[in-house]
Amino acid sequence: MVEQLCPTCGCSIVEGHEKEGVMYCCVPCATGEQCECGCCEIVEEGADD
């Protein structure tokens, strides 16, 4: 099965939330609010350098 990606933030959909036939990773992404599942946090590699 092909991995589904959230159309709002681009992260993998694990449990997901469906709205109007479209799957999103979480309710905030489906409702246009800020994603709260933590997948959108920017991780800067080498920040400890």
All heavy atoms as atom14 arrays in JSON, in Angstrom:
{
  "sequence": "MVEQLCPTCGCSIVEGHEKEGVMYCCVPCATGEQCECGCCEIVEEGADD",
  "atom14_mask": [
    [1, 1, 1, 1, 1, 1, 1, 1, 0, 0, 0, 0, 0, 0],
    [1, 1, 1, 1, 1, 1, 1, 0, 0, 0, 0, 0, 0, 0],
    [1, 1, 1, 1, 1, 1, 1, 1, 1, 0, 0, 0, 0, 0],
    [1, 1, 1, 1, 1, 1, 1, 1, 1, 0, 0, 0, 0, 0],
    [1, 1, 1, 1, 1, 1, 1, 1, 0, 0, 0, 0, 0, 0],
    [1, 1, 1, 1, 1, 1, 0, 0, 0, 0, 0, 0, 0, 0],
    [1, 1, 1, 1, 1, 1, 1, 0, 0, 0, 0, 0, 0, 0],
    [1, 1, 1, 1, 1, 1, 1, 0, 0, 0, 0, 0, 0, 0],
    [1, 1, 1, 1, 1, 1, 0, 0, 0, 0, 0, 0, 0, 0],
    [1, 1, 1, 1, 0, 0, 0, 0, 0, 0, 0, 0, 0, 0],
    [1, 1, 1, 1, 1, 1, 0, 0, 0, 0, 0, 0, 0, 0],
    [1, 1, 1, 1, 1, 1, 0, 0, 0, 0, 0, 0, 0, 0],
    [1, 1, 1, 1, 1, 1, 1, 1, 0, 0, 0, 0, 0, 0],
    [1, 1, 1, 1, 1, 1, 1, 0, 0, 0, 0, 0, 0, 0],
    [1, 1, 1, 1, 1, 1, 1, 1, 1, 0, 0, 0, 0, 0],
    [1, 1, 1, 1, 0, 0, 0, 0, 0, 0, 0, 0, 0, 0],
    [1, 1, 1, 1, 1, 1, 1, 1, 1, 1, 0, 0, 0, 0],
    [1, 1, 1, 1, 1, 1, 1, 1, 1, 0, 0, 0, 0, 0],
    [1, 1, 1, 1, 1, 1, 1, 1, 1, 0, 0, 0, 0, 0],
    [1, 1, 1, 1, 1, 1, 1, 1, 1, 0, 0, 0, 0, 0],
    [1, 1, 1, 1, 0, 0, 0, 0, 0, 0, 0, 0, 0, 0],
    [1, 1, 1, 1, 1, 1, 1, 0, 0, 0, 0, 0, 0, 0],
    [1, 1, 1, 1, 1, 1, 1, 1, 0, 0, 0, 0, 0, 0],
    [1, 1, 1, 1, 1, 1, 1, 1, 1, 1, 1, 1, 0, 0],
    [1, 1, 1, 1, 1, 1, 0, 0, 0, 0, 0, 0, 0, 0],
    [1, 1, 1, 1, 1, 1, 0, 0, 0, 0, 0, 0, 0, 0],
    [1, 1, 1, 1, 1, 1, 1, 0, 0, 0, 0, 0, 0, 0],
    [1, 1, 1, 1, 1, 1, 1, 0, 0, 0, 0, 0, 0, 0],
    [1, 1, 1, 1, 1, 1, 0, 0, 0, 0, 0, 0, 0, 0],
    [1, 1, 1, 1, 1, 0, 0, 0, 0, 0, 0, 0, 0, 0],
    [1, 1, 1, 1, 1, 1, 1, 0, 0, 0, 0, 0, 0, 0],
    [1, 1, 1, 1, 0, 0, 0, 0, 0, 0, 0, 0, 0, 0],
    [1, 1, 1, 1, 1, 1, 1, 1, 1, 0, 0, 0, 0, 0],
    [1, 1, 1, 1, 1, 1, 1, 1, 1, 0, 0, 0, 0, 0],
    [1, 1, 1, 1, 1, 1, 0, 0, 0, 0, 0, 0, 0, 0],
    [1, 1, 1, 1, 1, 1, 1, 1, 1, 0, 0, 0, 0, 0],
    [1, 1, 1, 1, 1, 1, 0, 0, 0, 0, 0, 0, 0, 0],
    [1, 1, 1, 1, 0, 0, 0, 0, 0, 0, 0, 0, 0, 0],
    [1, 1, 1, 1, 1, 1, 0, 0, 0, 0, 0, 0, 0, 0],
    [1, 1, 1, 1, 1, 1, 0, 0, 0, 0, 0, 0, 0, 0],
    [1, 1, 1, 1, 1, 1, 1, 1, 1, 0, 0, 0, 0, 0],
    [1, 1, 1, 1, 1, 1, 1, 1, 0, 0, 0, 0, 0, 0],
    [1, 1, 1, 1, 1, 1, 1, 0, 0, 0, 0, 0, 0, 0],
    [1, 1, 1, 1, 1, 1, 1, 1, 1, 0, 0, 0, 0, 0],
    [1, 1, 1, 1, 1, 1, 1, 1, 1, 0, 0, 0, 0, 0],
    [1, 1, 1, 1, 0, 0, 0, 0, 0, 0, 0, 0, 0, 0],
    [1, 1, 1, 1, 1, 0, 0, 0, 0, 0, 0, 0, 0, 0],
    [1, 1, 1, 1, 1, 1, 1, 1, 0, 0, 0, 0, 0, 0],
    [1, 1, 1, 1, 1, 1, 1, 1, 0, 0, 0, 0, 0, 0]
  ],
  "atom14_positions": [
    [[0.84, -1.18, 0.0], [0.0, 0.0, 0.0], [0.89, 1.26, 0.0], [1.9, 1.32, 0.68], [-0.9, -0.01, 1.23], [-1.87, 1.13, 1.26], [-3.06, 0.87, 2.63], [-3.73, 2.5, 2.71], [0.0, 0.0, 0.0], [0.0, 0.0, 0.0], [0.0, 0.0, 0.0], [0.0, 0.0, 0.0], [0.0, 0.0, 0.0], [0.0, 0.0, 0.0]],
    [[0.48, 2.24, -0.75], [1.24, 3.48, -0.86], [1.01, 4.33, 0.38], [-0.11, 4.44, 0.87], [0.81, 4.26, -2.12], [1.53, 5.58, -2.21], [1.06, 3.43, -3.36], [0.0, 0.0, 0.0], [0.0, 0.0, 0.0], [0.0, 0.0, 0.0], [0.0, 0.0, 0.0], [0.0, 0.0, 0.0], [0.0, 0.0, 0.0], [0.0, 0.0, 0.0]],
    [[2.08, 4.93, 0.89], [1.98, 5.79, 2.06], [1.18, 7.04, 1.71], [1.42, 7.68, 0.69], [3.39, 6.19, 2.51], [3.4, 7.09, 3.71], [4.82, 7.48, 4.1], [5.66, 7.67, 3.21], [5.06, 7.58, 5.3], [0.0, 0.0, 0.0], [0.0, 0.0, 0.0], [0.0, 0.0, 0.0], [0.0, 0.0, 0.0], [0.0, 0.0, 0.0]],
    [[0.19, 7.36, 2.54], [-0.61, 8.56, 2.32], [0.04, 9.74, 3.02], [0.5, 9.62, 4.15], [-2.03, 8.38, 2.85], [-2.89, 7.47, 2.01], [-4.32, 7.48, 2.52], [-4.59, 7.07, 3.63], [-5.22, 7.96, 1.7], [0.0, 0.0, 0.0], [0.0, 0.0, 0.0], [0.0, 0.0, 0.0], [0.0, 0.0, 0.0], [0.0, 0.0, 0.0]],
    [[0.05, 10.88, 2.35], [0.6, 12.1, 2.93], [-0.5, 13.13, 3.09], [-1.37, 13.26, 2.23], [1.71, 12.65, 2.03], [2.9, 11.73, 1.79], [3.89, 12.4, 0.85], [3.58, 11.35, 3.09], [0.0, 0.0, 0.0], [0.0, 0.0, 0.0], [0.0, 0.0, 0.0], [0.0, 0.0, 0.0], [0.0, 0.0, 0.0], [0.0, 0.0, 0.0]],
    [[-0.44, 13.87, 4.17], [-1.41, 14.91, 4.45], [-1.26, 16.02, 3.41], [-0.16, 16.52, 3.18], [-1.17, 15.47, 5.85], [-2.29, 16.81, 6.31], [0.0, 0.0, 0.0], [0.0, 0.0, 0.0], [0.0, 0.0, 0.0], [0.0, 0.0, 0.0], [0.0, 0.0, 0.0], [0.0, 0.0, 0.0], [0.0, 0.0, 0.0], [0.0, 0.0, 0.0]],
    [[-2.36, 16.43, 2.76], [-2.27, 17.49, 1.75], [-1.98, 18.87, 2.33], [-1.58, 19.77, 1.61], [-3.66, 17.46, 1.09], [-4.56, 16.87, 2.12], [-3.72, 15.9, 2.9], [0.0, 0.0, 0.0], [0.0, 0.0, 0.0], [0.0, 0.0, 0.0], [0.0, 0.0, 0.0], [0.0, 0.0, 0.0], [0.0, 0.0, 0.0], [0.0, 0.0, 0.0]],
    [[-2.14, 19.03, 3.64], [-1.89, 20.32, 4.28], [-0.43, 20.48, 4.67], [0.19, 21.49, 4.34], [-2.77, 20.49, 5.54], [-4.14, 20.42, 5.13], [-2.53, 21.83, 6.21], [0.0, 0.0, 0.0], [0.0, 0.0, 0.0], [0.0, 0.0, 0.0], [0.0, 0.0, 0.0], [0.0, 0.0, 0.0], [0.0, 0.0, 0.0], [0.0, 0.0, 0.0]],
    [[0.13, 19.48, 5.36], [1.49, 19.62, 5.87], [2.49, 18.64, 5.26], [3.68, 18.8, 5.41], [1.5, 19.49, 7.38], [1.14, 17.81, 7.96], [0.0, 0.0, 0.0], [0.0, 0.0, 0.0], [0.0, 0.0, 0.0], [0.0, 0.0, 0.0], [0.0, 0.0, 0.0], [0.0, 0.0, 0.0], [0.0, 0.0, 0.0], [0.0, 0.0, 0.0]],
    [[1.99, 17.6, 4.59], [2.88, 16.67, 3.92], [3.41, 15.53, 4.77], [4.23, 14.76, 4.3], [0.0, 0.0, 0.0], [0.0, 0.0, 0.0], [0.0, 0.0, 0.0], [0.0, 0.0, 0.0], [0.0, 0.0, 0.0], [0.0, 0.0, 0.0], [0.0, 0.0, 0.0], [0.0, 0.0, 0.0], [0.0, 0.0, 0.0], [0.0, 0.0, 0.0]],
    [[2.96, 15.41, 6.01], [3.46, 14.31, 6.83], [2.65, 13.04, 6.58], [1.57, 13.07, 6.0], [3.45, 14.67, 8.31], [1.84, 14.62, 9.09], [0.0, 0.0, 0.0], [0.0, 0.0, 0.0], [0.0, 0.0, 0.0], [0.0, 0.0, 0.0], [0.0, 0.0, 0.0], [0.0, 0.0, 0.0], [0.0, 0.0, 0.0], [0.0, 0.0, 0.0]],
    [[3.17, 11.92, 7.03], [2.5, 10.64, 6.85], [1.22, 10.59, 7.67], [1.18, 11.05, 8.81], [3.41, 9.49, 7.3], [4.57, 9.48, 6.52], [0.0, 0.0, 0.0], [0.0, 0.0, 0.0], [0.0, 0.0, 0.0], [0.0, 0.0, 0.0], [0.0, 0.0, 0.0], [0.0, 0.0, 0.0], [0.0, 0.0, 0.0], [0.0, 0.0, 0.0]],
    [[0.19, 10.01, 7.09], [-1.08, 9.87, 7.79], [-1.07, 8.51, 8.49], [-0.96, 7.48, 7.84], [-2.26, 9.96, 6.81], [-2.28, 11.35, 6.16], [-3.57, 9.66, 7.53], [-3.32, 11.51, 5.07], [0.0, 0.0, 0.0], [0.0, 0.0, 0.0], [0.0, 0.0, 0.0], [0.0, 0.0, 0.0], [0.0, 0.0, 0.0], [0.0, 0.0, 0.0]],
    [[-1.16, 8.54, 9.82], [-1.16, 7.31, 10.6], [-2.6, 6.94, 10.92], [-3.13, 5.97, 10.4], [-0.33, 7.47, 11.89], [-0.37, 6.19, 12.7], [1.1, 7.85, 11.54], [0.0, 0.0, 0.0], [0.0, 0.0, 0.0], [0.0, 0.0, 0.0], [0.0, 0.0, 0.0], [0.0, 0.0, 0.0], [0.0, 0.0, 0.0], [0.0, 0.0, 0.0]],
    [[-3.25, 7.69, 11.78], [-4.66, 7.44, 12.1], [-5.52, 8.29, 11.18], [-6.43, 7.81, 10.55], [-4.94, 7.76, 13.56], [-4.25, 6.79, 14.5], [-4.55, 7.1, 15.95], [-5.56, 7.76, 16.23], [-3.75, 6.68, 16.79], [0.0, 0.0, 0.0], [0.0, 0.0, 0.0], [0.0, 0.0, 0.0], [0.0, 0.0, 0.0], [0.0, 0.0, 0.0]],
    [[-5.25, 9.55, 11.12], [-5.89, 10.44, 10.19], [-7.27, 10.93, 10.59], [-7.89, 10.45, 11.53], [0.0, 0.0, 0.0], [0.0, 0.0, 0.0], [0.0, 0.0, 0.0], [0.0, 0.0, 0.0], [0.0, 0.0, 0.0], [0.0, 0.0, 0.0], [0.0, 0.0, 0.0], [0.0, 0.0, 0.0], [0.0, 0.0, 0.0], [0.0, 0.0, 0.0]],
    [[-7.72, 11.93, 9.86], [-9.03, 12.54, 10.04], [-9.57, 12.85, 8.65], [-8.9, 13.52, 7.86], [-8.92, 13.82, 10.87], [-10.22, 14.53, 11.03], [-11.18, 14.12, 11.92], [-10.74, 15.6, 10.39], [-12.23, 14.94, 11.83], [-11.98, 15.84, 10.9], [0.0, 0.0, 0.0], [0.0, 0.0, 0.0], [0.0, 0.0, 0.0], [0.0, 0.0, 0.0]],
    [[-10.77, 12.37, 8.36], [-11.34, 12.57, 7.04], [-12.3, 13.76, 7.04], [-13.11, 13.91, 7.94], [-12.08, 11.32, 6.57], [-12.6, 11.43, 5.16], [-13.23, 10.15, 4.65], [-13.07, 9.1, 5.3], [-13.89, 10.2, 3.62], [0.0, 0.0, 0.0], [0.0, 0.0, 0.0], [0.0, 0.0, 0.0], [0.0, 0.0, 0.0], [0.0, 0.0, 0.0]],
    [[-12.17, 14.6, 6.03], [-13.08, 15.74, 5.86], [-13.39, 15.85, 4.38], [-12.49, 15.98, 3.55], [-12.44, 17.03, 6.36], [-13.36, 18.24, 6.19], [-12.7, 19.52, 6.68], [-13.62, 20.7, 6.43], [-12.97, 21.96, 6.73], [0.0, 0.0, 0.0], [0.0, 0.0, 0.0], [0.0, 0.0, 0.0], [0.0, 0.0, 0.0], [0.0, 0.0, 0.0]],
    [[-14.66, 15.78, 4.04], [-15.12, 15.89, 2.66], [-14.4, 14.92, 1.73], [-14.03, 15.26, 0.62], [-14.98, 17.34, 2.18], [-15.81, 18.31, 2.99], [-15.6, 19.77, 2.58], [-14.88, 20.03, 1.61], [-16.19, 20.63, 3.25], [0.0, 0.0, 0.0], [0.0, 0.0, 0.0], [0.0, 0.0, 0.0], [0.0, 0.0, 0.0], [0.0, 0.0, 0.0]],
    [[-14.17, 13.69, 2.22], [-13.56, 12.66, 1.4], [-12.05, 12.72, 1.28], [-11.45, 11.95, 0.56], [0.0, 0.0, 0.0], [0.0, 0.0, 0.0], [0.0, 0.0, 0.0], [0.0, 0.0, 0.0], [0.0, 0.0, 0.0], [0.0, 0.0, 0.0], [0.0, 0.0, 0.0], [0.0, 0.0, 0.0], [0.0, 0.0, 0.0], [0.0, 0.0, 0.0]],
    [[-11.43, 13.67, 1.98], [-9.97, 13.82, 1.94], [-9.41, 13.46, 3.31], [-9.92, 13.91, 4.33], [-9.57, 15.27, 1.56], [-8.06, 15.42, 1.54], [-10.17, 15.65, 0.22], [0.0, 0.0, 0.0], [0.0, 0.0, 0.0], [0.0, 0.0, 0.0], [0.0, 0.0, 0.0], [0.0, 0.0, 0.0], [0.0, 0.0, 0.0], [0.0, 0.0, 0.0]],
    [[-8.34, 12.66, 3.32], [-7.71, 12.29, 4.58], [-6.6, 13.28, 4.95], [-5.79, 13.65, 4.1], [-7.11, 10.88, 4.5], [-8.14, 9.78, 4.46], [-9.17, 9.67, 5.95], [-7.95, 9.22, 7.17], [0.0, 0.0, 0.0], [0.0, 0.0, 0.0], [0.0, 0.0, 0.0], [0.0, 0.0, 0.0], [0.0, 0.0, 0.0], [0.0, 0.0, 0.0]],
    [[-6.59, 13.68, 6.2], [-5.58, 14.58, 6.76], [-4.93, 13.86, 7.92], [-5.49, 12.93, 8.48], [-6.21, 15.88, 7.25], [-6.86, 16.68, 6.14], [-8.18, 16.45, 5.78], [-6.16, 17.67, 5.47], [-8.78, 17.18, 4.76], [-6.75, 18.41, 4.45], [-8.06, 18.15, 4.11], [-8.65, 18.89, 3.09], [0.0, 0.0, 0.0], [0.0, 0.0, 0.0]],
    [[-3.75, 14.34, 8.36], [-3.05, 13.68, 9.46], [-3.68, 13.95, 10.82], [-3.55, 13.17, 11.74], [-1.57, 14.07, 9.47], [-1.29, 15.81, 9.9], [0.0, 0.0, 0.0], [0.0, 0.0, 0.0], [0.0, 0.0, 0.0], [0.0, 0.0, 0.0], [0.0, 0.0, 0.0], [0.0, 0.0, 0.0], [0.0, 0.0, 0.0], [0.0, 0.0, 0.0]],
    [[-4.37, 15.09, 10.93], [-4.98, 15.46, 12.22], [-6.12, 16.43, 11.97], [-6.26, 16.99, 10.88], [-3.94, 16.06, 13.15], [-3.14, 17.56, 12.51], [0.0, 0.0, 0.0], [0.0, 0.0, 0.0], [0.0, 0.0, 0.0], [0.0, 0.0, 0.0], [0.0, 0.0, 0.0], [0.0, 0.0, 0.0], [0.0, 0.0, 0.0], [0.0, 0.0, 0.0]],
    [[-6.93, 16.66, 12.99], [-8.07, 17.57, 12.87], [-7.65, 18.99, 12.53], [-8.26, 19.61, 11.65], [-8.93, 17.54, 14.16], [-10.05, 18.55, 14.1], [-9.51, 16.14, 14.36], [0.0, 0.0, 0.0], [0.0, 0.0, 0.0], [0.0, 0.0, 0.0], [0.0, 0.0, 0.0], [0.0, 0.0, 0.0], [0.0, 0.0, 0.0], [0.0, 0.0, 0.0]],
    [[-6.61, 19.57, 13.17], [-6.21, 20.94, 12.81], [-5.88, 21.11, 11.33], [-6.25, 22.12, 10.72], [-4.99, 21.2, 13.68], [-5.22, 20.35, 14.89], [-5.85, 19.1, 14.34], [0.0, 0.0, 0.0], [0.0, 0.0, 0.0], [0.0, 0.0, 0.0], [0.0, 0.0, 0.0], [0.0, 0.0, 0.0], [0.0, 0.0, 0.0], [0.0, 0.0, 0.0]],
    [[-5.21, 20.13, 10.73], [-4.9, 20.23, 9.31], [-6.18, 20.18, 8.47], [-6.29, 20.86, 7.46], [-3.97, 19.1, 8.88], [-2.23, 19.44, 9.27], [0.0, 0.0, 0.0], [0.0, 0.0, 0.0], [0.0, 0.0, 0.0], [0.0, 0.0, 0.0], [0.0, 0.0, 0.0], [0.0, 0.0, 0.0], [0.0, 0.0, 0.0], [0.0, 0.0, 0.0]],
    [[-7.15, 19.4, 8.9], [-8.41, 19.28, 8.17], [-9.26, 20.53, 8.29], [-10.02, 20.86, 7.38], [-9.19, 18.07, 8.69], [0.0, 0.0, 0.0], [0.0, 0.0, 0.0], [0.0, 0.0, 0.0], [0.0, 0.0, 0.0], [0.0, 0.0, 0.0], [0.0, 0.0, 0.0], [0.0, 0.0, 0.0], [0.0, 0.0, 0.0], [0.0, 0.0, 0.0]],
    [[-9.11, 21.25, 9.39], [-9.94, 22.43, 9.62], [-9.24, 23.74, 9.3], [-9.8, 24.81, 9.49], [-10.42, 22.47, 11.1], [-9.29, 22.49, 11.96], [-11.3, 21.28, 11.41], [0.0, 0.0, 0.0], [0.0, 0.0, 0.0], [0.0, 0.0, 0.0], [0.0, 0.0, 0.0], [0.0, 0.0, 0.0], [0.0, 0.0, 0.0], [0.0, 0.0, 0.0]],
    [[-7.99, 23.66, 8.84], [-7.27, 24.87, 8.45], [-6.55, 25.56, 9.59], [-6.03, 26.65, 9.44], [0.0, 0.0, 0.0], [0.0, 0.0, 0.0], [0.0, 0.0, 0.0], [0.0, 0.0, 0.0], [0.0, 0.0, 0.0], [0.0, 0.0, 0.0], [0.0, 0.0, 0.0], [0.0, 0.0, 0.0], [0.0, 0.0, 0.0], [0.0, 0.0, 0.0]],
    [[-6.49, 24.89, 10.75], [-5.77, 25.43, 11.88], [-4.32, 24.96, 11.83], [-3.94, 24.19, 10.96], [-6.42, 24.96, 13.19], [-7.86, 25.44, 13.33], [-8.54, 24.84, 14.55], [-7.84, 24.41, 15.47], [-9.77, 24.8, 14.55], [0.0, 0.0, 0.0], [0.0, 0.0, 0.0], [0.0, 0.0, 0.0], [0.0, 0.0, 0.0], [0.0, 0.0, 0.0]],
    [[-3.5, 25.42, 12.76], [-2.09, 25.02, 12.79], [-1.98, 23.56, 13.23], [-2.57, 23.16, 14.22], [-1.3, 25.91, 13.74], [0.19, 25.6, 13.72], [0.99, 26.59, 14.53], [0.46, 27.57, 15.03], [2.26, 26.34, 14.67], [0.0, 0.0, 0.0], [0.0, 0.0, 0.0], [0.0, 0.0, 0.0], [0.0, 0.0, 0.0], [0.0, 0.0, 0.0]],
    [[-1.2, 22.8, 12.5], [-0.99, 21.39, 12.82], [-0.39, 21.25, 14.21], [0.57, 21.94, 14.55], [-0.08, 20.77, 11.77], [0.22, 19.01, 11.99], [0.0, 0.0, 0.0], [0.0, 0.0, 0.0], [0.0, 0.0, 0.0], [0.0, 0.0, 0.0], [0.0, 0.0, 0.0], [0.0, 0.0, 0.0], [0.0, 0.0, 0.0], [0.0, 0.0, 0.0]],
    [[-0.96, 20.34, 15.01], [-0.49, 20.18, 16.39], [0.13, 18.81, 16.66], [0.45, 18.5, 17.79], [-1.66, 20.37, 17.35], [-2.24, 21.78, 17.3], [-3.45, 21.95, 18.2], [-3.93, 20.93, 18.75], [-3.92, 23.08, 18.35], [0.0, 0.0, 0.0], [0.0, 0.0, 0.0], [0.0, 0.0, 0.0], [0.0, 0.0, 0.0], [0.0, 0.0, 0.0]],
    [[0.3, 18.0, 15.63], [0.77, 16.63, 15.89], [2.29, 16.54, 15.99], [2.84, 15.48, 16.23], [0.26, 15.67, 14.83], [0.86, 15.97, 13.17], [0.0, 0.0, 0.0], [0.0, 0.0, 0.0], [0.0, 0.0, 0.0], [0.0, 0.0, 0.0], [0.0, 0.0, 0.0], [0.0, 0.0, 0.0], [0.0, 0.0, 0.0], [0.0, 0.0, 0.0]],
    [[2.99, 17.65, 15.81], [4.44, 17.66, 15.99], [5.23, 17.29, 14.76], [6.44, 17.4, 14.75], [0.0, 0.0, 0.0], [0.0, 0.0, 0.0], [0.0, 0.0, 0.0], [0.0, 0.0, 0.0], [0.0, 0.0, 0.0], [0.0, 0.0, 0.0], [0.0, 0.0, 0.0], [0.0, 0.0, 0.0], [0.0, 0.0, 0.0], [0.0, 0.0, 0.0]],
    [[4.55, 16.85, 13.73], [5.27, 16.42, 12.53], [5.8, 17.6, 11.73], [6.66, 17.43, 10.88], [4.35, 15.58, 11.65], [2.95, 16.51, 11.0], [0.0, 0.0, 0.0], [0.0, 0.0, 0.0], [0.0, 0.0, 0.0], [0.0, 0.0, 0.0], [0.0, 0.0, 0.0], [0.0, 0.0, 0.0], [0.0, 0.0, 0.0], [0.0, 0.0, 0.0]],
    [[5.29, 18.79, 12.0], [5.68, 19.95, 11.21], [6.82, 20.74, 11.82], [7.24, 21.75, 11.27], [4.48, 20.88, 11.02], [3.14, 20.09, 10.16], [0.0, 0.0, 0.0], [0.0, 0.0, 0.0], [0.0, 0.0, 0.0], [0.0, 0.0, 0.0], [0.0, 0.0, 0.0], [0.0, 0.0, 0.0], [0.0, 0.0, 0.0], [0.0, 0.0, 0.0]],
    [[7.29, 20.32, 12.99], [8.38, 21.03, 13.64], [9.65, 20.89, 12.82], [9.99, 19.8, 12.37], [8.62, 20.49, 15.05], [7.47, 20.77, 15.99], [7.74, 20.21, 17.38], [8.89, 19.83, 17.66], [6.79, 20.15, 18.18], [0.0, 0.0, 0.0], [0.0, 0.0, 0.0], [0.0, 0.0, 0.0], [0.0, 0.0, 0.0], [0.0, 0.0, 0.0]],
    [[10.34, 21.96, 12.62], [11.57, 21.95, 11.84], [12.71, 21.51, 12.74], [12.96, 22.11, 13.79], [11.86, 23.35, 11.24], [10.75, 23.74, 10.29], [13.21, 23.33, 10.53], [10.86, 25.18, 9.8], [0.0, 0.0, 0.0], [0.0, 0.0, 0.0], [0.0, 0.0, 0.0], [0.0, 0.0, 0.0], [0.0, 0.0, 0.0], [0.0, 0.0, 0.0]],
    [[13.38, 20.44, 12.35], [14.5, 19.93, 13.11], [15.77, 20.33, 12.39], [16.01, 19.93, 11.26], [14.43, 18.39, 13.24], [15.65, 17.88, 13.99], [13.14, 17.97, 13.93], [0.0, 0.0, 0.0], [0.0, 0.0, 0.0], [0.0, 0.0, 0.0], [0.0, 0.0, 0.0], [0.0, 0.0, 0.0], [0.0, 0.0, 0.0], [0.0, 0.0, 0.0]],
    [[16.55, 21.18, 13.04], [17.79, 21.66, 12.44], [18.93, 20.73, 12.81], [19.28, 20.6, 14.0], [18.1, 23.08, 12.92], [17.07, 24.1, 12.42], [17.45, 25.51, 12.86], [18.64, 25.74, 13.17], [16.57, 26.38, 12.85], [0.0, 0.0, 0.0], [0.0, 0.0, 0.0], [0.0, 0.0, 0.0], [0.0, 0.0, 0.0], [0.0, 0.0, 0.0]],
    [[19.49, 20.06, 11.81], [20.61, 19.17, 12.06], [21.88, 20.0, 12.23], [22.09, 20.99, 11.57], [20.77, 18.2, 10.91], [19.61, 17.23, 10.8], [19.83, 16.2, 9.7], [20.99, 15.98, 9.31], [18.83, 15.63, 9.24], [0.0, 0.0, 0.0], [0.0, 0.0, 0.0], [0.0, 0.0, 0.0], [0.0, 0.0, 0.0], [0.0, 0.0, 0.0]],
    [[22.7, 19.59, 13.18], [23.95, 20.28, 13.42], [23.8, 21.54, 14.23], [24.68, 22.39, 14.24], [0.0, 0.0, 0.0], [0.0, 0.0, 0.0], [0.0, 0.0, 0.0], [0.0, 0.0, 0.0], [0.0, 0.0, 0.0], [0.0, 0.0, 0.0], [0.0, 0.0, 0.0], [0.0, 0.0, 0.0], [0.0, 0.0, 0.0], [0.0, 0.0, 0.0]],
    [[22.69, 21.7, 14.94], [22.44, 22.89, 15.73], [23.38, 22.97, 16.94], [23.58, 24.04, 17.51], [20.99, 22.93, 16.2], [0.0, 0.0, 0.0], [0.0, 0.0, 0.0], [0.0, 0.0, 0.0], [0.0, 0.0, 0.0], [0.0, 0.0, 0.0], [0.0, 0.0, 0.0], [0.0, 0.0, 0.0], [0.0, 0.0, 0.0], [0.0, 0.0, 0.0]],
    [[23.95, 21.83, 17.33], [24.84, 21.8, 18.49], [26.29, 22.16, 18.13], [27.14, 22.21, 18.99], [24.84, 20.39, 19.12], [23.47, 20.04, 19.68], [22.71, 20.97, 20.03], [23.17, 18.83, 19.79], [0.0, 0.0, 0.0], [0.0, 0.0, 0.0], [0.0, 0.0, 0.0], [0.0, 0.0, 0.0], [0.0, 0.0, 0.0], [0.0, 0.0, 0.0]],
    [[26.54, 22.4, 16.86], [27.91, 22.71, 16.43], [28.39, 24.04, 16.91], [27.74, 25.01, 16.97], [28.02, 22.66, 14.9], [27.83, 21.24, 14.39], [27.97, 20.31, 15.2], [27.54, 21.09, 13.19], [0.0, 0.0, 0.0], [0.0, 0.0, 0.0], [0.0, 0.0, 0.0], [0.0, 0.0, 0.0], [0.0, 0.0, 0.0], [0.0, 0.0, 0.0]]
  ]
}
